[in-house]
Amino acid sequence: MGKGGESVDADQPSTSGSGGNLLESARFAPFLSDNFNVAEFTSKVLGGSHTTALAQSEQLRDGVHQLESALSSEVVARNKELLHHVRRMLDAENAVRDVVLSVDSLQSAVRRIRAEVVGPYAQIKHKTQQLRNIHATVDILRHVIHRLKLAQKLRAQMAVPAAQLDLAKAAKLITDIRHVDAEVDLTGIEAVAADADFLESSRKFVQEQAEAALIEGVESLSQARVGSALQVIFNLDELQQAVASLLSRHLHDIEKALRNALDSRHLAAAAAGGGGTGAAAGSAAARGQAAPGAQDKMWQALRDVLDQIQSSTVAVWHLQRVVAKKRDPLSHVCFLDVLVAPGEPLLVSRFWADVVRAASDAFASVSRPGKGGFVRDSLTASYPRLASMIEAMFDRLSAETTIKGVLPAVGPPQLQQLLAATAPFQSAFCAGCLARMTDAVAAAFPGSGRQLPSATEVQKCIGLMHEELKAGSSSPQLAALMASTAAKALTLLAERAEYSAASGPELQQLSTSSTAAGADGAGPNASQLRNIALCSQLQETHRSLSTLLARLPPTAAPALGGALAALQATAVDAVAPIFRSLVEACEERLLRMHGWAAYHGTDGADGGDVTSTSPHVAEVAALLAEFRAEYLGRFVPPPSPAVASCVGSLVERVACRLLVFFVRHAALLRPLSQEGKLQVAKDLAELQAAVGQALHPLEQLGAPYRAVKAFRALLFTPSAGIASNPLLAELPPTVTLHHLFSRLPVAIQAPHERSGLTPVQYSLWLDSHTPEECVRSVAAALAAAPAAVLAEAAADAEAAEALTAMRRMCGGTGGTAVVTAAAP
């Protein structure tokens, strides 16, 4: 074989090889290809071999002979298998022949059946189509007849006089005819087409009559007329559209009226009367200037708008009241269920939300700079008038729609919504008020150490606040808003007053002729005089505004009341150190009672002489008298129970403290002789007189005064009668228990004696602990007493009764608390 070509004799196999080996030989491999091409193979073999074509043919014949030999051998080897397959093929052929015969028989039978059935089937198909057409014709005829009868009834109904026309029945007939037309297509039927114009004209007539009746019934608030009109509209199947149209009509009228009422050009032209003058007025309005009479026109137009809102809301409320009760007599469906789906707002709520939105848009448009002209300025400056008009309209609307058993049209939240629509002018007005009040406060109270404001400046500031608060007093809502604004100014005033107040140790220097500091001259120093004057000014501001607050609507009290309380606290804080020094000086003198021998009947004191007051009480009385002359007299006005004032509360607290302090420490005196009790009663009477004359009437002190009277009775009540004396119920249990220690042997220590506390320290402990804790400390002291001492006390009738009374009073305490010293 030549170079690059193929030789047909390559890898020549032996003739005895199996057929599988021959096929796998490279010699026969090209003949196994699916895309074998004889011409291409021949050209390739001849071109690549050096032998002749005859030789090549001989080789091919030899290969064919080998393949035939191999095939013959394979057939002989697989003879039984081939015969088996042949028998199976013969069986299959016979089965196929039988199937073919069966199919032929079946096809023949089908052809015979088809020939027999096709005729009846064609007849049945034809008859079915004929029957279907007949049914369709009958159905159309039935609908046409029914429609013609309905149209005939409608003609008869429409032919009666207008006064006897039953619109509801006519509407029902029109709707029934419309339903017939929707069920079947009756286009092209002359009898039906002949009624088209009549039906359309009848529908329009009934619809117009029903809508007119609905509008008239709503305006006249006639439930019967609204109900009949709604029934006609419901029968026309146009209830939702008619109600929506009615609400839109009312809303459109309100929006148009709002635009005209807030249009500065329109108002100026209306005030000027049109023509050239009207054009000039419109130009002035564009520059923000109000033409003569334009503001009156604006307020009148706003009043008309509010009246229209009221009447429209009442109309919608009346409509809602009717639809909530009205039911269709045939289907019994409630009209309100048709108009309002579950979870949706009612008609009035929906309409009110639209009104508020329209008002908000209109007022917001006018409030923009360069848009509102004089209208914006007028509404801002006279916002209280606008708020009063809105609230007055709302009150009328609420009163008109408040009927027993019917949901009212509006409530307080709706008023807040409508007022919120005017928020731009409300905010601007309040900002202006706050600026004016803060300027007045800053002018009167600069908040520095310079001279305090004069009475004229203070009155000017108070007068301005009065004017601003009175401006909003006509409207409860605005009154609350103005009170909140004034509260901010009062808070600023309190802060500035606090900065103006003097501070330092000079405030606590009490200079009277009865004090050590009085050697250089009695009376308040410069710092005290400054704070007294400042307190008087704040007190006058508080008094004046508190008086005004009583005449304002109740809605102003929460905001303004808190600011007035803060102002009062500032006034009290300015002079509190002075009163604190007075209390400390008085308490220091009253504490000397613990060393006064006359109470104990010892140290040679004349027990029978109880006509003179103890020195410490006399000093307190003199101190109080001088304090009233030198200090309280400088307040303007001086504190008096007849006139409520900031200082009056301080004076009352001082009076109560002195009485309680004296009773507390008088109860700690032990031993206390009979003459000592008389002296204590004498001193207590003198202290009461001094407190009542210099500070506050005793009868108005309440519980402290009743405790003083009860303590005087306790001094002379036997121990056995303490439980039965009703007067002693006014006395704190701790005072009674402490006094009863004076009736026991000295060996039974009182709580402070057990703890090693001085009377001053024990008094501080009592101030910081509850009465229950104090009673438990007494019970612990009794429990700690030695048994021998208790037996000695039981031998004395008075001591035994005192001990029994104390144990009875301590019986409910439980426990044995121990008194501990408190930090001084």
C-alpha positions in Angstrom: 0.0 0.0 0.0 1.3 3.4 -0.9 2.3 6.2 1.6 -0.6 7.8 3.3 -3.2 5.4 1.8 -5.0 2.3 3.0 -4.5 -1.2 1.9 -7.4 -3.6 1.8 -5.1 -6.5 2.7 -3.8 -5.1 5.9 -4.2 -7.2 9.1 -5.5 -10.0 6.9 -7.4 -12.4 9.3 -7.5 -16.1 8.9 -10.6 -17.8 7.4 -11.2 -19.6 10.5 -11.8 -16.5 12.5 -15.2 -15.8 14.0 -17.5 -13.3 12.6 -17.0 -11.0 15.5 -13.2 -10.9 15.0 -13.7 -10.1 11.3 -15.9 -7.2 12.0 -13.4 -5.9 14.5 -10.6 -6.1 12.0 -9.2 -2.8 10.7 -9.7 -4.2 7.2 -13.5 -4.2 7.5 -13.8 -1.2 9.8 -14.4 1.3 6.9 -17.4 -0.7 5.8 -19.1 -0.4 9.2 -19.4 3.4 9.1 -22.9 4.8 8.8 -21.7 7.4 6.3 -19.8 4.9 4.1 -19.3 6.3 0.5 -18.2 3.7 -2.2 -16.8 6.3 -4.6 -14.8 8.0 -1.9 -13.5 4.7 -0.6 -12.5 3.4 -4.1 -10.7 6.6 -4.9 -8.9 6.6 -1.6 -7.8 2.9 -2.0 -6.6 3.2 -5.6 -4.8 6.5 -5.0 -2.9 5.2 -2.0 -1.9 1.7 -3.1 0.8 0.5 -5.5 -1.1 -2.6 -6.6 -3.5 -2.8 -9.6 -7.2 -2.5 -9.4 -7.5 -6.2 -10.3 -5.4 -7.1 -7.4 -7.5 -4.9 -5.1 -10.7 -6.5 -6.5 -9.3 -9.9 -5.8 -8.5 -9.0 -2.3 -12.1 -7.7 -1.8 -13.5 -10.9 -3.2 -11.3 -12.8 -0.8 -12.7 -10.7 2.1 -16.2 -11.3 0.9 -15.5 -15.0 0.8 -14.2 -14.9 4.4 -17.3 -13.0 5.6 -19.6 -15.6 3.9 -17.7 -18.4 5.5 -17.9 -16.7 8.9 -21.6 -16.0 8.3 -22.3 -19.6 7.4 -20.4 -20.8 10.5 -22.4 -18.4 12.6 -25.7 -19.7 11.1 -24.8 -23.3 11.8 -23.8 -22.4 15.3 -27.0 -20.6 16.1 -29.3 -22.8 14.1 -31.7 -23.7 17.0 -31.9 -20.1 18.1 -32.6 -18.9 14.6 -35.3 -21.6 14.1 -36.9 -20.5 17.4 -37.0 -16.9 16.2 -38.4 -18.0 12.9 -41.2 -19.9 14.7 -41.9 -16.8 16.9 -42.1 -14.7 13.7 -44.5 -17.1 12.1 -46.7 -17.0 15.3 -46.5 -13.2 15.3 -47.5 -13.2 11.6 -50.5 -15.4 12.2 -51.5 -13.2 15.2 -51.2 -10.1 13.0 -53.3 -11.8 10.3 -56.0 -12.6 12.9 -56.0 -9.0 14.2 -56.2 -7.7 10.7 -59.2 -9.8 10.1 -60.8 -8.6 13.3 -60.1 -5.0 12.5 -61.6 -5.5 9.1 -64.7 -7.0 10.7 -64.9 -4.2 13.2 -64.5 -1.6 10.4 -67.2 -3.3 8.5 -69.5 -3.2 11.5 -68.7 0.4 12.1 -69.5 1.3 8.5 -72.8 -0.5 8.8 -73.7 1.3 12.1 -72.6 4.6 10.6 -74.8 4.0 7.7 -77.7 3.2 10.0 -77.1 6.0 12.6 -76.0 9.0 10.5 -79.5 9.7 9.3 -81.2 9.7 12.8 -78.2 11.7 14.2 -78.6 14.4 11.5 -82.3 14.5 12.3 -81.6 14.8 16.0 -79.0 17.5 15.5 -81.4 19.4 13.4 -84.3 19.0 15.9 -82.0 20.0 18.8 -80.9 23.2 17.0 -84.6 23.8 16.2 -85.6 23.3 19.8 -82.7 25.5 21.1 -83.9 28.3 18.7 -87.4 27.8 19.9 -86.4 28.0 23.5 -84.3 31.2 22.8 -87.3 32.6 21.0 -89.7 31.7 23.8 -87.3 33.3 26.3 -87.0 36.4 24.3 -90.7 36.5 23.8 -91.2 36.0 27.6 -88.8 38.9 28.4 -90.4 41.0 25.7 -93.9 40.3 27.0 -92.7 41.0 30.6 -90.9 44.1 29.5 -94.0 45.3 27.5 -96.2 44.7 30.6 -93.8 46.6 32.8 -93.6 49.4 30.2 -97.4 49.4 30.0 -97.6 49.7 33.8 -95.1 52.4 33.8 -97.1 54.3 31.1 -100.2 53.9 33.2 -98.3 55.1 36.3 -96.8 58.1 34.5 -100.1 59.0 33.0 -101.7 59.8 36.4 -101.8 63.4 37.7 -98.5 64.6 39.3 -100.1 64.8 42.7 -101.1 61.1 42.6 -97.9 59.9 41.0 -96.2 57.1 43.0 -92.5 57.8 42.3 -91.3 54.8 44.2 -93.4 52.5 42.2 -92.4 54.1 38.9 -88.8 53.9 40.0 -89.2 50.2 40.8 -90.8 49.6 37.3 -87.9 51.5 35.6 -85.3 49.4 37.5 -87.2 46.2 36.7 -87.2 47.1 33.0 -83.5 47.8 33.2 -82.9 44.4 34.7 -84.8 42.8 31.9 -82.7 44.6 29.4 -79.5 43.4 31.2 -80.7 39.7 31.2 -81.4 39.4 27.5 -80.2 41.3 24.4 -83.4 42.7 22.9 -81.6 44.8 20.3 -83.4 45.0 17.0 -86.9 44.3 18.4 -89.2 47.1 17.2 -91.6 46.8 20.1 -88.7 47.2 22.6 -87.1 50.0 20.6 -90.4 51.9 20.5 -90.3 52.3 24.3 -86.7 53.5 24.6 -87.4 57.2 24.5 -90.3 56.9 26.9 -88.2 54.9 29.3 -85.3 57.4 29.2 -87.6 60.4 29.7 -89.4 58.6 32.5 -86.2 57.7 34.2 -84.9 61.3 34.0 -88.2 62.7 35.3 -88.3 60.3 38.3 -84.7 60.9 39.1 -85.0 64.6 39.0 -88.1 64.5 41.1 -86.5 62.2 43.7 -83.3 64.3 43.9 -85.3 67.5 44.2 -87.4 65.9 47.0 -84.3 64.7 48.7 -82.7 68.2 48.6 -85.9 69.8 49.8 -86.4 67.2 52.6 -82.8 67.6 53.8 -83.0 71.4 53.9 -86.4 71.3 55.7 -85.2 68.5 58.0 -88.3 66.5 57.1 -87.8 62.8 57.8 -90.8 61.7 55.9 -89.9 63.6 52.7 -86.2 62.4 52.9 -87.4 58.8 53.6 -89.7 58.8 50.6 -87.1 60.4 48.3 -84.5 57.8 49.4 -86.9 55.0 48.7 -87.4 56.3 45.1 -83.6 56.6 44.7 -83.0 53.2 46.1 -85.6 51.7 43.7 -83.7 53.4 40.9 -80.6 51.6 42.2 -78.8 54.9 42.5 -78.7 55.4 46.3 -74.9 55.6 46.7 -74.5 58.0 43.7 -77.3 60.3 44.9 -76.0 60.5 48.5 -72.4 61.1 47.3 -73.7 63.8 44.9 -75.6 65.5 47.8 -72.5 65.5 50.0 -70.3 66.8 47.2 -72.8 69.6 46.5 -72.7 70.8 50.1 -68.9 70.5 50.2 -68.5 72.4 46.9 -70.7 75.2 48.3 -68.5 75.4 51.4 -65.3 75.4 49.5 -66.6 78.2 47.2 -67.7 80.2 50.2 -64.3 79.8 51.8 -62.5 80.9 48.8 -64.6 84.1 48.5 -64.4 84.8 52.2 -60.6 84.6 52.3 -59.9 86.3 48.9 -58.6 89.7 49.7 -59.2 91.0 46.1 -62.7 89.7 46.1 -63.4 91.3 49.5 -61.8 94.6 48.5 -63.8 94.8 45.3 -67.0 93.9 47.1 -66.4 96.6 49.7 -65.6 99.2 47.0 -68.7 98.3 45.0 -67.0 97.4 41.7 -65.9 99.5 38.8 -62.7 101.5 38.8 -62.9 101.9 42.5 -63.0 98.1 42.9 -59.9 97.8 40.7 -58.0 100.2 43.0 -59.2 98.4 46.0 -58.0 95.1 44.6 -54.6 96.7 44.0 -54.5 97.9 47.6 -55.5 94.4 48.8 -52.6 93.0 46.8 -50.2 95.3 48.7 -51.6 94.0 52.0 -53.8 97.1 52.7 -57.4 96.6 53.6 -59.9 98.8 51.7 -62.5 100.6 53.9 -65.1 98.1 54.9 -63.2 95.1 53.5 -62.5 93.7 57.0 -66.2 93.9 57.9 -67.0 92.1 54.6 -64.4 89.4 55.5 -65.9 88.8 59.0 -69.4 88.7 57.6 -68.3 86.3 54.9 -66.6 84.1 57.5 -69.7 84.1 59.6 -71.7 83.1 56.5 -69.3 80.3 55.9 -69.6 79.0 59.4 -73.4 79.2 59.1 -73.2 77.2 55.9 -70.9 74.6 57.6 -73.5 74.3 60.4 -76.5 74.0 58.1 -74.7 71.5 55.8 -73.5 69.4 58.7 -77.1 69.4 60.1 -78.4 68.3 56.7 -75.9 65.5 56.5 -76.7 64.5 60.0 -80.4 64.5 59.3 -79.8 62.4 56.2 -77.7 59.9 58.3 -80.4 59.7 60.9 -83.0 58.8 58.2 -80.9 56.2 56.4 -80.1 54.6 59.7 -83.8 53.9 60.3 -85.0 53.4 56.7 -85.4 49.9 55.3 -86.6 48.7 52.0 -90.1 47.1 52.4 -89.3 44.3 50.0 -85.7 43.2 50.8 -85.7 44.7 54.3 -82.1 45.9 53.8 -81.1 49.0 55.8 -80.1 51.9 53.7 -77.2 52.7 56.0 -75.7 49.3 55.3 -75.9 50.1 51.6 -74.1 53.4 52.0 -71.5 52.5 54.6 -69.5 49.3 54.6 -68.4 47.7 57.8 -65.5 49.6 59.3 -66.0 52.7 57.2 -66.8 56.1 58.8 -70.4 57.3 58.9 -71.7 59.9 56.6 -71.3 62.8 59.1 -67.8 61.8 60.0 -66.9 61.5 56.3 -68.4 64.9 55.5 -66.8 66.6 58.5 -63.4 65.2 57.5 -63.9 66.8 54.1 -65.0 70.1 55.6 -61.9 70.2 57.9 -59.7 69.4 54.9 -61.2 72.1 52.8 -60.9 74.6 55.7 -57.3 73.6 56.3 -56.4 74.1 52.7 -58.1 77.4 52.5 -56.5 78.9 55.7 -53.1 77.4 54.8 -53.3 79.1 51.4 -54.1 82.4 52.9 -51.4 82.2 55.5 -48.6 82.0 53.0 -46.6 85.2 52.6 -47.6 87.3 49.7 -50.9 85.4 49.3 -53.3 86.5 52.0 -52.9 90.3 51.9 -54.9 92.0 54.6 -56.9 88.9 55.3 -53.8 87.1 56.7 -53.0 90.1 58.9 -56.6 90.5 60.1 -57.0 86.8 61.0 -53.7 86.8 62.8 -54.4 90.0 64.8 -58.0 89.1 65.6 -57.6 85.4 65.9 -59.7 85.3 69.2 -62.6 86.6 67.2 -62.2 83.8 64.7 -61.9 81.2 67.4 -65.0 82.5 69.2 -67.0 82.4 66.0 -65.9 78.8 65.4 -66.8 77.7 68.9 -70.1 79.5 68.8 -71.0 77.8 65.6 -69.9 74.5 67.0 -72.0 75.0 70.1 -75.1 75.7 68.0 -74.3 72.7 65.8 -73.9 70.4 68.9 -77.1 71.7 70.5 -79.1 71.3 67.3 -78.0 67.7 66.7 -78.1 66.5 70.3 -81.3 64.4 70.5 -82.0 61.5 72.8 -81.4 58.2 71.2 -79.5 59.6 68.2 -75.8 59.9 67.8 -74.8 63.6 67.7 -73.2 65.1 64.6 -70.1 66.3 66.3 -68.2 66.1 69.6 -65.2 67.7 71.3 -62.7 66.0 68.9 -64.4 67.5 65.9 -64.0 71.0 67.4 -60.3 70.4 67.9 -60.1 69.3 64.3 -61.8 72.5 63.0 -59.7 74.7 65.3 -56.6 72.9 64.1 -57.5 74.0 60.5 -56.7 77.6 61.7 -53.4 76.5 63.2 -51.2 79.0 61.1 -53.1 82.0 62.5 -53.3 80.5 65.9 -49.6 80.0 66.1 -48.9 83.4 64.7 -51.2 85.0 67.2 -49.8 83.1 70.2 -46.3 83.9 69.1 -47.1 87.6 69.0 -48.8 87.4 72.4 -45.8 85.6 73.9 -43.4 88.2 72.3 -45.4 91.1 73.9 -45.6 89.5 77.3 -41.9 88.5 77.4 -40.9 92.0 76.3 -43.0 93.4 79.2 -41.4 90.9 81.6 -37.9 91.8 80.4 -38.6 95.5 80.8 -39.9 95.1 84.3 -37.5 92.4 85.5 -34.2 92.7 83.7 -32.8 89.9 85.9 -29.7 91.7 87.1 -28.5 93.3 90.3 -29.7 96.8 89.4 -32.6 98.5 91.2 -35.8 96.6 91.3 -38.7 97.7 89.0 -41.0 100.4 90.2 -44.6 99.7 91.0 -45.6 101.4 87.7 -43.5 99.0 85.7 -44.8 96.0 87.5 -48.4 97.2 87.0 -47.7 97.8 83.3 -46.5 94.2 83.0 -49.5 92.8 84.9 -51.9 95.0 82.8 -50.4 93.6 79.6 -50.9 90.0 80.8 -54.5 90.9 81.8 -55.2 92.2 78.3 -53.7 89.2 76.6 -55.6 86.7 78.8 -58.8 88.6 78.5 -58.5 88.6 74.7 -58.8 84.8 74.7 -61.3 84.5 77.5 -64.3 84.4 75.1 -63.2 81.0 73.8 -62.6 78.1 76.2 -60.1 76.5 73.8 -58.2 79.7 73.2 -58.3 80.5 76.9 -56.4 77.4 77.6 -53.9 78.2 74.8 -53.5 81.8 76.1 -53.0 80.5 79.6 -50.2 78.2 78.4 -48.6 81.2 76.6 -48.9 83.4 79.7 -47.5 80.5 81.8 -44.3 80.7 79.7 -44.1 84.4 80.3 -44.6 83.9 84.1 -41.9 81.2 84.1 -39.6 83.7 82.6 -40.7 86.3 85.1 -39.9 83.8 88.0 -36.5 83.1 86.6 -35.6 86.8 86.2 -37.0 87.5 89.7 -34.8 84.8 91.0 -31.8 86.4 89.4 -32.8 89.8 90.8 -33.1 88.4 94.4 -30.3 89.1 96.9 -28.4 86.2 98.3 -25.8 85.6 101.0 -25.6 85.3 104.7 -27.0 88.7 105.2 -30.5 87.3 104.5 -30.3 85.2 107.7 -29.3 88.0 110.0 -32.3 88.8 112.1 -31.8 92.3 113.6 -34.2 93.2 116.4 -33.7 94.9 119.7 -34.1 91.5 121.4 -31.2 89.9 119.4 -27.5 90.2 119.8 -27.3 91.8 116.3 -29.6 94.5 117.3 -26.9 96.5 119.1 -26.2 98.5 115.9 -29.9 99.1 115.2 -33.0 97.0 114.6 -34.6 96.3 111.3 -33.9 94.5 108.1 -30.7 95.0 106.2 -30.4 96.1 102.5 -30.5 92.5 101.2 -33.5 91.7 103.2 -35.3 94.9 102.2 -34.5 94.1 98.5 -36.0 90.6 98.8 -39.0 91.9 100.8 -39.7 94.4 98.0 -39.2 91.7 95.3 -41.5 89.3 97.2 -44.2 92.1 97.4 -44.0 92.7 93.6 -44.2 89.0 92.9 -47.0 88.7 95.4 -49.0 91.5 93.7 -48.5 89.8 90.3 -49.7 86.5 91.8 -52.7 88.1 93.5 -53.8 90.0 90.4 -53.5 87.1 88.0 -55.1 84.7 90.5 -58.1 87.0 90.7 -58.2 87.1 86.9 -57.9 83.3 86.7 -61.2 83.0 88.7 -63.0 84.9 85.9 -61.4 83.0 83.0 -62.9 79.8 81.6 -62.0 76.6 83.6 -59.8 75.4 80.8 -57.2 78.1 81.7 -56.7 76.9 85.2 -54.4 73.9 84.6 -51.7 75.7 82.7 -51.8 79.1 84.4 -52.3 77.5 87.9 -48.9 75.8 87.7 -47.1 78.9 86.6 -48.7 80.9 89.4 -47.6 78.2 91.9 -44.0 78.5 90.5 -44.2 82.3 90.9 -45.4 82.0 94.5 -42.6 79.5 95.2 -40.1 82.1 93.9 -41.6 84.8 96.1 -41.5 82.5 99.1 -37.9 81.4 98.4 -36.8 85.1 98.3 -37.8 85.7 101.9 -37.7 82.2 103.3 -34.3 82.7 104.9 -35.7 85.6 107.0 -38.5 83.5 108.4 -36.1 80.6 108.9 -34.0 82.8 111.0 -37.0 83.9 113.0 -38.0 80.2 113.7 -34.5 79.3 114.7 -34.3 82.3 117.1 -37.6 81.4 118.6 -36.8 77.7 118.9 -33.4 78.6 120.6 -35.3 80.6 123.2 -38.0 78.0 123.7 -35.4 75.2 124.3 -34.4 77.0 127.5 -37.5 75.5 129.1 -35.5 72.3 129.7 -33.3 74.2 132.1 -36.0 76.4 133.7 -36.3 75.4 137.4 -39.9 76.7 137.8 -41.2 73.8 135.7 -39.6 71.3 138.1 -40.3 73.0 141.4 -36.6 72.9 142.4 -33.7 75.3 143.0 -35.7 77.5 145.4 -38.3 78.5 142.9 -41.4 79.8 144.4 -43.9 77.1 143.3 -46.9 79.2 144.2 -46.0 82.2 141.9 -47.3 81.3 138.5 -48.5 84.8 137.5 -45.4 85.8 135.6 -44.3 84.5 132.2 -41.2 82.5 131.9 -38.3 84.6 130.5 -37.8 82.5 127.3 -41.5 82.8 126.4 -41.4 86.5 127.1 -38.4 86.9 124.8 -40.2 85.0 122.1 -43.3 87.2 122.5 -41.1 90.3 122.2 -39.3 88.9 119.2 -42.5 88.1 117.4 -44.0 91.6 118.1 -40.8 93.3 116.9 -40.6 91.1 113.9 -44.1 92.0 112.8 -43.3 95.7 113.2 -39.9 95.7 111.6 -40.3 93.0 108.9 -43.9 92.0 108.2 -44.9 95.6 108.1 -42.6 96.2 105.2 -44.4 93.8 102.9 -47.0 95.4 100.6 -49.6 94.6 101.6 -48.6 93.2 105.1 -49.6 89.6 105.5 -53.2 89.3 106.8 -55.5 86.3 107.1 -58.2 88.3 105.3 -56.1 88.6 102.1 -54.4 85.6 100.6 -50.7 86.2 99.9 -47.5 84.4 99.3 -46.0 85.6 102.6 -49.2 84.7 104.4 -48.4 81.0 103.9 -45.0 81.5 105.4 -46.4 83.3 108.4 -49.0 80.6 109.0 -46.3 77.9 108.8 -44.1 79.8 111.3 -47.1 80.1 113.7 -47.9 76.4 113.4 -44.2 75.4 113.9 -43.8 77.5 117.1 -47.0 76.0 118.7 -46.0 72.4 117.8 -42.4 73.0 118.9 -43.5 74.3 122.3 -45.9 71.4 122.9 -43.4 68.9 121.8 -40.7 70.1 124.2 -43.1 70.8 127.0 -44.2 67.2 126.8 -40.5 66.1 127.3 -40.2 68.0 130.6 -39.6 65.7 133.6 -40.0 65.8 136.4 -42.9 68.2 136.1 -44.4 69.4 139.3 -48.0 70.6 139.8 -46.6 74.2 139.9 -44.6 73.4 136.8 -47.8 72.4 135.0 -49.4 75.7 136.0 -46.3 77.5 134.7 -46.4 75.6 131.4 -50.1 76.4 131.0 -49.3 80.1 131.7 -46.4 80.1 129.2 -48.5 78.3 126.6 -51.2 80.9 127.0 -48.7 83.7 126.6 -47.2 82.1 123.5 -50.7 81.7 122.0 -51.4 85.3 122.5 -48.1 86.4 121.0 -48.5 84.1 118.0 -52.1 85.2 117.5 -51.3 88.9 117.6 -48.0 89.0 115.7 -48.4 86.2 113.2 -51.8 84.5 112.5 -55.2 84.1 114.3 -55.1 80.9 116.3 -58.6 79.8 115.2 -57.4 79.5 111.6 -54.4 77.3 112.4 -56.4 74.1 112.5 -54.8 71.0 113.9 -51.8 72.8 115.7 -54.3 75.1 117.6 -56.4 72.1 118.6 -53.3 70.2 119.7 -52.4 73.2 122.0 -55.8 73.1 123.6 -55.6 69.4 124.0 -52.2 69.6 125.6 -53.4 72.1 128.2 -56.2 69.7 129.1 -53.7 66.8 129.2 -51.6 68.7 131.8 -54.4 68.5 134.3 -56.1 65.3 133.3 -55.5 62.3 135.7 -53.9 59.3 134.0 -57.0 57.3 134.6 -59.1 59.7 132.6 -56.9 60.1 129.6 -58.6 57.3 127.6 -62.1 58.8 128.2 -61.2 62.5 127.5 -62.4 63.1 123.9 -60.4 66.4 123.7 -57.2 64.4 123.8 -58.0 62.8 120.5 -56.7 66.0 118.8 -53.2 65.4 120.4 -50.6 63.3 118.6 -50.0 60.0 120.5 -46.3 60.8 120.7 -47.0 64.0 122.7 -49.2 62.2 125.1 -46.7 59.3 125.6 -43.8 61.8 126.2 -45.8 63.7 128.7 -46.8 60.6 130.6 -43.1 59.8 131.2 -43.2 62.9 133.6 -45.6 60.9 135.7 -43.3 57.8 136.0 -40.3 57.3 138.1 -37.2 58.9 136.8 -35.5 55.5 136.6 -37.8 54.7 133.6 -35.9 56.4 130.9 -37.6 58.2 128.0 -36.4 57.2 124.4 -34.0 60.1 124.1 -32.6 59.5 127.5 -31.9 55.9 126.6 -30.1 56.9 123.4 -28.2 59.8 125.1 -29.8 62.4 122.8 -30.3 66.0 123.8 -33.8 67.5 123.4 -32.6 69.3 120.3 -31.3 66.1 118.7 -34.4 64.2 119.7 -36.6 66.9 118.2 -34.7 66.6 114.9 -35.2 62.8 115.1 -38.9 63.3 115.6 -39.0 65.6 112.5 -37.5 62.9 110.3 -39.5 59.8 111.5 -43.1 58.8 111.3 -45.4 58.8 114.4 -45.5 55.0 114.2 -41.7 54.8 114.6 -41.9 57.2 117.5 -44.5 55.1 119.3 -42.4 52.0 118.7 -39.4 53.8 120.4 -41.6 54.6 123.4 -42.6 50.9 123.6 -39.0 49.9 123.5 -38.2 52.3 126.3 -40.9 50.8 128.5 -39.8 47.3 127.6 -36.2 48.1 128.7 -37.2 49.4 132.1 -36.0 47.3 135.0 -38.7 45.1 136.6 -38.0 46.5 140.1 -38.6 50.0 138.8 -41.8 48.9 137.1 -42.9 47.3 140.4 -42.2 50.6 142.2 -44.3 52.5 139.6 -47.1 50.0 140.0 -47.2 50.8 143.7 -48.0 54.4 143.0 -51.6 54.8 141.8 -51.0 57.7 139.4 -47.8 56.2 138.0 -49.6 52.8 137.6 -52.4 54.5 135.7 -49.9 56.3 133.5 -48.0 53.1 132.8 -51.3 51.3 131.9 -52.3 54.1 129.6 -48.9 54.1 127.9 -48.9 50.4 127.4 -52.4 50.6 125.9 -51.3 53.3 123.5 -48.2 51.3 122.5 -50.1 47.9 122.3 -50.6 48.1 118.5 -47.0 48.9 117.6 -45.5 45.5 117.9 -41.7 45.1 118.1 -39.2 46.9 120.2 -37.5 49.6 118.1 -34.5 51.3 119.5 -34.1 55.0 119.1 -30.9 56.0 117.4 -29.3 59.5 117.1 -30.0 61.4 114.0 -27.5 63.8 112.4 -27.9 67.3 113.8 
